[in-house]
Amino acid sequence: MKESLWESIQFVKKNSPLVHNITNYVVMNNTANALLAAGASPIMAHAHPEVTDMVAICSATVINIGTLDEYWVESMVQAAAKASQINKPWVLDPVGVGATNFRNATAAQLLVFKPTVIRGNASEIMALANVSLSKTKGVDSVHQSTEAIAAAQWLNQTTGSVVCVSGAVDVIVNDNSQIHLKNGHPLMQQVTGLGCTASALIGAFVGNNPSDPFIATAAAMALLSIAGEIAQRQSAGPGSLQVNLLDKLYNLTQEEFYHHLKLEEING
């Protein structure tokens, strides 16, 4: 498994997939820099006259509902519909779903187009699957990732999407298989938008390997969490962590990756 994940990381650097992002105002710069550091090429485009063309041009599209308005929702729907129509991989990040009716309705509209991958925290995944009456705490999770496994499995069964639940343990679900990644560091929670960064990186990896979105998702999550784990050791706080994390996404070695990877596979 670890060899496949490292191979995926190297293929992204080699092929530099173009990743189309319709994302939120807060994280555009962060996610663009992270994609570049990992070897991908980002583009942020949401204008109605070009959004479907961008989907066709790019290797994958990432849709993040963090800062919604009516115009952007239409852009998201157009992009998801186009990706579905031409069989291009796309990633849904349902930021804050469960918090408002508008956010819930938008997420429901987008689910119709069956994302290749859904990535969210435990509360978001549970709200998206409608298995919990609890509200999400803004964009922060009030649940542990392992509490959302049943919800992730339900979403996978009903949409066909690979589902990634981010948390202290990142859980990736597909069919009867799960990958649990136990990397990362709590300081990463103090840097805004690292969940959104994870979704953008997943976009790069599934765009580069659309035939195996399960492994692609695991590789993206392993890269980010290991890079964060190593970067925090030389960081005085969240500000320096942002910089050091970008550097480590760029220069992570195979030896570092293999040494730090904490992965459990569960089948059945």
URRAHU-V68642 format. One record per backbone hydrogen bond with DSSP energy under -0.5 kcal/mol. CO is the residue of the C=O (numbers start at 1). NH is the residue of the N-H. Records with the same first field share a line. If there is no record, write none. Layout:
# URRAHU-V68642
CO=NH ; NH
This chain:
# URRAHU-V68642
1=5
2=6
3=7
4=8
5=9
6=10
7=11
8=12
9=13
10=14
11=15
12=16
17=19 ; 41
18=20 ; 59 ; 60
19=21 ; 43
20=62
21=23 ; 45
22=64
24=27 ; 28
27=31
28=32
29=33
30=34
31=35
32=36
33=37
34=38
35=39 ; 40
36=39
41=19
43=21 ; 45
47=50 ; 51
48=52
50=54
51=55
52=56
53=57
54=58
59=89
60=20
61=91
62=22 ; 64
63=93
66=68
69=73
70=74
71=75
72=76
73=77
74=78
75=79
76=80
77=81
78=82
79=83
80=84
81=85
82=86
83=87 ; 88
84=87
89=61
90=116 ; 117
91=63 ; 93
92=94 ; 119
93=65 ; 95
94=97
96=99
100=104
101=105
102=106
103=107
104=108
105=109
106=110
107=111
108=112
110=113
111=114
116=162
117=92
118=164
120=166
121=125
122=126
123=127
124=128
125=129
126=130 ; 131 ; 132
127=130
136=138
137=140
140=137
144=147
145=148
146=149
148=152
149=153
150=154
151=155
152=156
153=157
154=158
155=159 ; 160 ; 161
156=160
162=118
163=165 ; 173
164=120 ; 166
165=171
166=122
169=171
170=172 ; 181
171=165
172=179
173=163
174=177
176=268
177=174
178=266
179=172 ; 181
180=264
181=170
185=188
186=189
187=190
188=191
190=192
191=194
193=197
194=198
195=199
196=200
197=201
198=202
199=203
200=204
201=205
202=206
203=207
204=208
205=209
209=212
212=216
213=217
214=218
215=219
216=220
217=221
218=222
219=223
220=224
221=225
222=226
223=227
224=228
225=184 ; 229
226=230
227=231
228=232
230=233
231=234
232=235
237=241
238=242
239=243
240=244
241=245
242=246
243=247
244=248
245=249
246=250
247=251
248=252
253=257
254=258
255=259
256=260
257=261
261=263
262=182
264=180
266=178
